[in-house]
Amino acid sequence: MKELPIDFPHTPPEGFTYEIKEHKTNIVGIWIRNHARYSYTNEPIVSIWGFYNTKKQCYIYPITHKRPGKPIDVNVTTAYTAMPLLKSYVEQ
């Protein structure tokens, strides 16, 4: 998979783009790249948005950039992250 899933509902915020990188055989990482310039680095600023399971066709929120969490309803995610914003969602 080299492109965002067809059902990915977000458009990148102004100054950002999304990138796909293989994480495991059936899981890809969706990364968000910030194109702003910072004085402390010339390196691109990227953060993990979340993960996508290509076999089960579901989104997964990130625990870290290396560790997927649990599946999440893409409708409760934001353009910046798949991380649950409400603690109660994680406890379900």
Backbone as CSV, one residue per row, in Angstrom:
resi,resn,N_x,N_y,N_z,CA_x,CA_y,CA_z,C_x,C_y,C_z
1,MET,0.854,-1.177,0.000,0.000,0.000,0.000,0.896,1.235,0.000
2,LYS,0.711,2.072,-0.995,1.525,3.267,-1.106,0.707,4.549,-0.985
3,GLU,-0.600,4.399,-0.946,-1.482,5.550,-0.833,-2.390,5.377,0.372
4,LEU,-2.995,6.476,0.797,-3.943,6.414,1.914,-5.110,5.500,1.560
5,PRO,-5.684,4.832,2.552,-6.872,4.015,2.274,-7.979,4.867,1.652
6,ILE,-8.777,4.257,0.824,-9.848,4.973,0.123,-10.815,5.646,1.091
7,ASP,-11.079,5.013,2.234,-12.058,5.569,3.177,-11.442,6.536,4.197
8,PHE,-10.174,6.920,4.013,-9.540,7.864,4.935,-10.256,9.203,4.810
9,PRO,-10.888,9.680,5.893,-11.778,10.824,5.779,-11.117,12.199,5.865
10,HIS,-9.852,12.267,6.238,-9.226,13.557,6.502,-8.442,14.089,5.311
11,THR,-8.417,15.402,5.211,-7.478,16.057,4.303,-6.416,16.675,5.197
12,PRO,-5.180,16.719,4.744,-4.147,17.249,5.622,-4.373,18.729,5.918
13,PRO,-4.114,19.142,7.154,-4.222,20.565,7.480,-3.222,21.369,6.631
14,GLU,-3.432,22.651,6.543,-2.540,23.507,5.767,-1.109,23.388,6.291
15,GLY,-0.172,23.150,5.380,1.231,23.016,5.764,1.631,21.606,6.152
16,PHE,0.729,20.644,6.006,0.994,19.250,6.364,0.676,18.345,5.177
17,THR,1.289,17.164,5.161,0.941,16.111,4.204,0.969,14.780,4.948
18,TYR,0.355,13.777,4.357,0.374,12.428,4.917,1.325,11.557,4.110
19,GLU,1.942,10.596,4.798,2.818,9.627,4.147,2.488,8.239,4.681
20,ILE,2.668,7.252,3.835,2.437,5.863,4.220,3.783,5.150,4.264
21,LYS,4.021,4.407,5.346,5.242,3.596,5.447,4.858,2.224,5.980
22,GLU,5.459,1.190,5.393,5.163,-0.165,5.858,5.673,-0.342,7.283
23,HIS,4.818,-0.903,8.136,5.188,-1.169,9.526,5.430,-2.667,9.719
24,LYS,4.467,-3.453,9.302,4.556,-4.920,9.295,3.902,-5.395,8.014
25,THR,3.835,-6.691,7.826,3.288,-7.234,6.591,1.903,-6.699,6.271
26,ASN,1.023,-6.667,7.255,-0.359,-6.246,6.999,-0.717,-4.932,7.698
27,ILE,0.265,-4.224,8.231,-0.001,-2.954,8.922,0.908,-1.878,8.350
28,VAL,0.300,-0.750,7.985,1.074,0.407,7.520,0.932,1.532,8.533
29,GLY,1.959,2.336,8.614,1.909,3.527,9.442,1.479,4.706,8.592
30,ILE,0.607,5.523,9.130,0.209,6.756,8.462,0.904,7.877,9.235
31,TRP,1.771,8.590,8.549,2.571,9.643,9.167,2.080,10.996,8.689
32,ILE,2.176,11.999,9.559,1.822,13.364,9.197,3.112,14.186,9.215
33,ARG,3.376,14.850,8.113,4.597,15.639,7.964,4.264,17.136,8.046
34,ASN,4.989,17.830,8.896,4.843,19.269,9.052,5.893,19.936,8.167
35,HIS,5.457,20.793,7.251,6.379,21.426,6.311,6.886,22.781,6.797
36,ALA,6.575,23.167,8.012,7.081,24.434,8.558,8.591,24.332,8.776
37,ARG,9.256,25.449,8.735,10.703,25.492,8.991,10.936,25.822,10.456
38,TYR,11.868,25.107,11.054,12.219,25.337,12.454,13.701,25.682,12.540
39,SER,14.061,26.535,13.480,15.448,26.995,13.584,16.381,25.937,14.142
40,TYR,15.851,24.942,14.825,16.707,23.972,15.493,17.034,22.740,14.652
41,THR,16.448,22.627,13.479,16.718,21.437,12.661,16.419,21.703,11.190
42,ASN,17.122,21.009,10.350,16.819,21.014,8.920,16.103,19.739,8.523
43,GLU,15.951,18.827,9.480,15.264,17.561,9.243,13.757,17.792,9.161
44,PRO,13.061,16.979,8.372,11.595,17.107,8.331,10.980,16.701,9.671
45,ILE,9.924,17.362,10.052,9.206,17.055,11.285,8.049,16.128,10.931
46,VAL,8.134,14.882,11.402,7.075,13.908,11.134,6.611,13.295,12.443
47,SER,5.330,12.959,12.478,4.727,12.313,13.642,3.834,11.186,13.137
48,ILE,3.663,10.182,13.966,2.772,9.097,13.577,1.327,9.572,13.739
49,TRP,0.531,9.448,12.693,-0.896,9.757,12.803,-1.600,8.560,13.417
50,GLY,-1.284,7.389,12.885,-1.897,6.150,13.347,-1.480,5.018,12.424
51,PHE,-2.160,3.906,12.535,-1.848,2.732,11.733,-3.101,2.255,11.013
52,TYR,-2.902,1.465,9.962,-4.005,0.881,9.214,-3.688,-0.583,8.944
53,ASN,-4.613,-1.455,9.315,-4.474,-2.878,9.067,-5.085,-3.170,7.701
54,THR,-4.260,-3.517,6.744,-4.739,-3.731,5.379,-5.549,-5.010,5.229
55,LYS,-5.310,-5.978,6.082,-6.052,-7.236,6.017,-7.462,-7.065,6.594
56,LYS,-7.540,-6.471,7.783,-8.832,-6.270,8.460,-9.509,-4.975,8.038
57,GLN,-8.797,-4.129,7.309,-9.285,-2.833,6.842,-9.821,-1.992,8.000
58,CYS,-8.964,-1.814,9.010,-9.356,-0.989,10.151,-8.195,-0.097,10.576
59,TYR,-8.556,1.016,11.196,-7.567,1.972,11.699,-7.221,1.617,13.139
60,ILE,-5.981,1.910,13.519,-5.482,1.576,14.853,-4.812,2.817,15.412
61,TYR,-5.148,3.160,16.655,-4.489,4.336,17.230,-3.081,3.959,17.689
62,PRO,-2.168,4.939,17.715,-0.787,4.638,18.096,-0.575,4.715,19.599
63,ILE,0.242,3.827,20.125,0.736,3.963,21.500,2.058,4.715,21.418
64,THR,2.925,4.272,20.512,4.132,5.009,20.134,4.263,4.881,18.628
65,HIS,5.296,5.470,18.061,5.476,5.372,16.614,5.840,3.961,16.172
66,LYS,6.223,3.115,17.118,6.566,1.726,16.797,5.497,0.736,17.231
67,ARG,4.561,1.171,18.062,3.619,0.230,18.680,2.157,0.625,18.440
68,PRO,1.449,-0.137,17.613,0.017,0.122,17.424,-0.776,-0.223,18.690
69,GLY,-1.855,0.500,18.902,-2.748,0.222,20.027,-3.880,-0.690,19.581
70,LYS,-5.100,-0.241,19.822,-6.294,-1.011,19.469,-7.006,-0.356,18.296
71,PRO,-7.871,-1.101,17.620,-8.658,-0.503,16.534,-9.498,0.664,17.053
72,ILE,-9.687,1.646,16.184,-10.459,2.836,16.541,-11.367,3.209,15.374
73,ASP,-12.532,3.724,15.702,-13.470,4.216,14.694,-12.857,5.476,14.083
74,VAL,-12.618,5.467,12.797,-11.954,6.590,12.138,-12.767,7.878,12.282
75,ASN,-14.048,7.769,12.546,-14.895,8.956,12.691,-14.634,9.735,13.975
76,VAL,-13.921,9.143,14.935,-13.592,9.872,16.175,-12.141,10.355,16.159
77,THR,-11.474,10.244,15.020,-10.103,10.718,14.891,-10.104,12.145,14.343
78,THR,-8.940,12.791,14.387,-8.810,14.126,13.812,-7.806,14.076,12.670
79,ALA,-7.676,15.174,11.966,-6.717,15.248,10.873,-5.279,15.155,11.386
80,TYR,-5.066,15.444,12.668,-3.725,15.434,13.245,-3.336,14.107,13.883
81,THR,-4.307,13.327,14.364,-3.971,12.096,15.076,-5.155,11.140,15.159
82,ALA,-4.834,9.861,15.278,-5.854,8.839,15.528,-5.942,8.549,17.020
83,MET,-5.088,9.201,17.805,-5.073,8.987,19.250,-6.430,9.394,19.834
84,PRO,-7.024,8.545,20.670,-8.316,8.893,21.271,-8.175,10.135,22.140
85,LEU,-9.075,11.072,21.961,-9.032,12.304,22.737,-9.776,12.171,24.057
86,LEU,-10.662,11.207,24.124,-11.418,10.986,25.347,-10.929,9.729,26.041
87,LYS,-10.565,9.851,27.288,-10.074,8.692,28.035,-11.117,7.585,28.094
88,SER,-12.373,7.950,28.170,-13.437,6.961,28.273,-13.484,6.049,27.055
89,TYR,-13.055,6.548,25.870,-13.062,5.729,24.662,-12.073,4.570,24.809
90,VAL,-10.921,4.819,25.376,-9.887,3.804,25.547,-10.344,2.730,26.527
91,GLU,-11.126,3.102,27.522,-11.565,2.164,28.553,-12.676,1.258,28.076
92,GLN,-13.264,1.512,26.919,-14.375,0.689,26.434,-13.924,-0.689,26.040
